[in-house]
């Protein structure tokens, strides 16, 4: 799971969607994106779920 600000999640779903899919394929896992309203653009967390 990637926890980030709305602007970062929007970019991952739009401009960087192809790169994100490529990364998912190379590590054979999928990402879940979660908007954290209190995060700034510079803040993010990657959480291993599972």
C-alpha positions, 0 to 999 in steps of 0.5 A, spaced: 500 500 500 502 506 498 499 512 502 500 519 499 497 526 498 492 526 493 496 530 488 501 524 489 496 519 488 493 523 482 499 523 479 501 515 480 494 514 477 495 518 471 502 521 468 506 515 472 500 509 471 505 506 466 511 506 470 507 503 476 504 497 472 511 496 469 513 496 477 508 491 479 509 486 473 517 486 475 515 485 482 509 480 481 505 484 486 500 490 486 499 496 489 493 499 493 493 507 493 491 510 499 490 518 500 492 521 506 489 528 507 494 530 512 500 528 508 504 534 504 506 532 497 513 530 500 510 525 505 509 518 503 509 511 506 509 504 503 506 499 507 507 491 506 500 488 507 499 481 507 
